[in-house]
Amino acid sequence: MGSVSIAEAYKSTLHEMTQTTQTVLWNDSATLAELTYTIEHGGVGATCNPVIVLEALKKESQLWNRRIAELAGEHPQATEDEIGWLLIEEISATRAKLLEGIFTEHKGRNGRLSIQTDPHFYRDPERLLAQALRFNALAPNMLVKIPVTAAGVVAIEEATYHGVSINATACFTLPQCVAVAEAVERGLTRREQEGKDIATMGPVCTIMVGRLDDWLKVVAEKQQITTGEPGYLEWAGVAVFKKTYQLYRERGYRLRLLSAAFRNHMHWSELIGGDVVISPPHKWQVRFNASDVACVERIDIPVDPKIVKDLEAKFVDFRRAYEDGGMSVAEFDEYGPTARTLRGFLDATQELAVIVRNIVLRNPDNLV
């Protein structure tokens, strides 16, 4: 993808947001062309997960398929899963280099590349911590994704204490965000008490706004629920994000919220102006930049109370997501969007292993 001029970049809506508000842009992609596009339009970070790695493999197959074969040769006893994770580490560390200058400029708050822990470990805090420490050592500007499960909350505190900047993922609700913030605060406080540095740490907590909307639509279909107006369900994730943002500010938590899992422009446009991260995949960035949606600060404009009241009255899972104390930590793992998202991440790791298998163990039926 060719470079754009400064003048062209300033014409984009996302670049305008990064230059006129405190809201920052990260990229939800690991491909070179797409991350370069984001940086050219004011982006200062990137996120990654097993699904994103699969997309990178498909879009850059000539590069990474060859590397898979090389990794298999370098690690002759490694399993397909192990080779896949070596590839994830290499892709993440390689793309992190593109952000090192931004990382230095922003003193660790931005310029980071998120790498996700193995979703198979979502119930094991010790394995999550061990992998977080390994990933943190891959590059100076890594950000480690840990799921907001019961075990994940424990791992988030311990990883933070060990100096790892975390990105809480598989997170959809205000109660999860509070648990993450409190865990991060405990980890930061422990470091401070021992005289350890926290100045360059940059933790964030993701709210997968679109996945909450998706889940409520599934519930509405199964339970034959009709909202007051057809578009009400498009506001669920936005309502949770805005309320959580206000709570974070009131309590002074030392981490930012990140908006992900985009389904409509409100998952970006309604959050402009906040000290938050917007992390759309490439296709949504292009769509936003081509839109006529004005770059206006809307984060402090509340969602219509009529919409919130309707959602609260009709959806138990919206109340659980929206209310402070709506869920206990022990309930996080069974929450619908959590289970669906973890299953998707697990399926992606299995698909990655199949790709590795097809390269390393070629099908003899296809050989001449």
N, C-alpha and C positions, 0 to 999 in steps of 0.2 A: 504494500500500500504506500503510495507516494506521500510525501510530507505536505502539510498545508502551511500556507503563509500565516504570519501573525494576524494579518488583517482578516483572513478567512476564518481563523480560529475565533476571533472576537465576535464574528457574526453568529456563532453557534450559541444556542440557549444554555447549554451546559457550561460552556466557558464563561458566559456572562455570570452565571450563578457563582462560579468559583472566584470571580474577580470582584463581585459586588456584595457578596454575603459571606458569612462565616461557614456556610455549608460546603463540604468538600466532596469531590468526586473520586471514587475508586472504580476499578474495572473488575467485573465478575467474569473473568476469562484468563486463560493462560497462554493463548497464542501470541506470537510475536507481533503480527500485524494488528491485532485487536488491542493489545496493550499499548502499542505505539500510538494508535489512534486516540486512545484515552489520554495519554500524556500530552499529545498535541492539543487536546481540547481542555487542558487544565487539570487532568487527573493526577492524583498524588498517591495512589496505592492500588492494590489488586487483591482479589480473593480467589481461592481455589478450593475444589473439593473433588471427590471421585468422579462425579458426573462431568465436571469441567475438564478434568484430565482426559476423559474419554473423547470429548469434543476436540480437544487439542490433538489427540492422536489421529483422529479422523481427518482433521484439517491440515495437519503437518505430517502425514503418514510417511512420506519419503524420508524425512529426517528421523523420526522416532522409531519406526519399524526397524531400521538398520541398527539403531542404538540398542533396541531390545535384544537383537541377536548378539551384539557385542557384550552386553551385560551378562547374557547367558554363558558366553565363553569365558568371561572374567570370573564368574561365580558358578562353577560347574555343578555344585551340590545344592544350589538354591532351588526352592520350589517356584512354581509359577507365580504364586502370591508374592513371594519374597522379591522376585525379579520385578513384578509390577510395582511394588512399593519403592524399590530402588529407582525405578523410572519416575515415579511421582516426586521423590526427593530431588532427582536431577532436574526435572522440568521446573520445579519450584525454585530451586537455587539459581538456575540459569536465568529465569525471569526476574528474580529478585535483584540481580545485578543491574537491570535497567532502572531500578528505583533507588539505587544507593546514593546518588547525588541529592535526590529529594529527601531521603532519609537524613542525610547530614544537614541539609538546609533547614529542615523542620525539627531537628534535634530529637528524632525518634518518634514524634507524634504521628507523622505520616511517612510515606516512602517505604512502606512495608508490604510484603507479599504473604498472604495467608496460606498456610498449608494445613490440611485437615488430618486429625488423628484417625486411626482405623476405626470405622464404625462397629467392627466386631467387639471392640473394647468398651462399649457404652455402659456396661454394668461393672467395670473393673477400674477403680480409681488408680490403682498402682500401675497398671499397664498404660493407662492414659497419661499419667505423669511421666513414666519412663520414656514414652514416645515423644511427649512434649519436649522433654529435655534434649532428646536426640535431634529433633527437628530444629530446636532453637539454636543448635550449634552449626547448622548448615550454612548460615550466613548471618551477618550482624543485624540484618533488617527483616528477620522472619517474624511472623505473627502466627501463633498456633491456635487452630480451631479445636475446641473441645465441646462436645454436645451438652446441652443443659438437661441432663438426666440426673437422678439422685447421685450416682457415682461421679458424674461430670462436675457437679457443684463442689464436691470434695477435691477433685483433681484441679479445678480452677483455682481454689485457694492455695493449694500446695505449689502449683506451677507459678503462680504470681509471687509467692514467697521466694521461690528459687530464681526469680528475675526474668521469667518468661512473660512476654506480653501476649495475652490471650485474646482470641476472638470467640466469644460464646456463640455456638451455632445450634441448629435444631431448636430454635427458641421462637415462641409465637405469642407469649403472654406477659402481662405485667408481673404476675407472681414469679415467673422464671427470671425476668429481668432484675427484680428486686433480689432474688437469691444470688444471682450472679454478682450484682453490685456489692452486696454484703460480703460475699466470698472474696472478691477482689480487694475490698477495703481491709478485710482481716489479713490478707496476704501482704498488702502494702504496709500496713501498720507493723506487722512482725518484722518486715525488712527495716523499716525506719528505726524501730526499737533496737535493732542490732547494728545500726549505723551503715546499712547497705544502701546503695544508690537506687533511687526510683525516678530520678529526673528525666531519664531518656526512655522510660517505658510508655507504651501507647496502647493500653487495652481498650477493646470495644465489645459491645454486646449487640449482636444481630437480632433484629426482629424480622422474621420471614413473613412480611405482611401479606403477600399474595397467597401463601399457603394456608393462612388462617381463613382468608376469604374462600379458598377452594374447599376447605373442610366444611365450612358452614353451608356451602352450596350442596355438598354431598348429603349433609344432614337434612337440609330443606327438601331435597328430592326424596330421600328415604322416608321422612316423616310427613311428607306432603304439607310443608309449612309455606305459607305465602306471606311475604313481608308487605308493609304498608304501601311501598312503592317498589317497582322492579329493580331499581339501582341500589337499594339499601345495603345489600350484601357486599357491594364494592367498597363500602366505607368501614368495614369491621376492622381490618388491619390498620388503617389510618387512625381510627379512633383509639385503638390500643397504643399505637406509637405516640400519638400526641399526649395522651394522658401519662404515659410512662415518662416521656420527656419532661413534662412539668414536674413530676415527682422526683426525677433525678436532680433537677435544678433546685428544688426545695430542700432536698437532703444533702446536696453537695457531693454526690458521688463522683469519684475521680476516674470515670471512664465515659466514653461516648456511646450513643446508640448508632446502629447502622441499619439502614433500610435495604432489604433484599427480597428476592422472589417477586419480581414485578409482573403485574397483570394489567395495569392501566396507568395512565400518566399521573394519577393522584398519588401513587406510591412514591413519586418524586415531587410533583408540583406542590402538594399539600404540606410538604416537610421542609420546603425552602426557607432559609433564614435561621434555622436551628444550628447549634454547634453540634452537628451530626454528620455522619457519612452516608452518602448515597452511592450504592454500588450496583448499577445496572449491568446486565450482560450487553455485549456489543450491539446486538440488533435493537435493543431498547434505546441505547445511546443514539444510534443513527435516527431512530424514530423520533426521539425527543428533539434532537437538533433540527429535524425537518419540520417540526410542528410549529403551530402559531400560538402555543401556550405561552403566556407571558411569564417572565421570570420575576415573580412577586413573592415577597416574604409572607408565607401563610401559616407557619408553624404555630403561631399563637392564636390563630382563628379556630375556635372550637368546632367540632363536628356538630351539626344540627342536633340539638337535644332530642328532637322527635325521632330521629334515626336511631340514636343510641337507646332511647327508651323502648323502641319497637324491637330492637335486637336483643336487649336484655329480657324483655317479656317472653320472647319466643324461643330463645336458644340458651340452654343451660351452658353449653360450651363457650358462648360469648361471655356470659357472666363470669365463668371461671377464668377467662382470658382478661377481662376488663377490670375486675374488682381486685383491689389490694387484699391479699389473703384469700383470693378465689380458689386457689389450689395449694396444697402442701407440697413440699419437696418430694415426698414419697409418692405423690400422684403424677409427677411429671412424666414418668416412663409410659404410663398408660394413656396419656392424653392423645386423642386421635391424630392431630397433625404431627406429633412427635413420632408415633409409631409408623405413620405413612412415610415420613421423611427418612427415618432410619432405614426402613425397608428399601427405599429408593437408593440410598447410599450403598447399602449392602449389595443390592443387585448390580450396581455399577462396578464394585470391586470384583464381583464374579465375572462380569463381562470383560474387565481388564485382564483377568487371569486367562480367559478364553483367547483373547488376542495374543497374549504371550505364548500360550500353548500352540496356537496355529503358526506362529513364527519359529518357535524353538523345535517343536515336534511336528514337522511337516507331514501332511496327509499323503501316505504313499500312493493312494489311488490317483493322485493328481500328478505323480511323477512319471516321466517318460521312461 
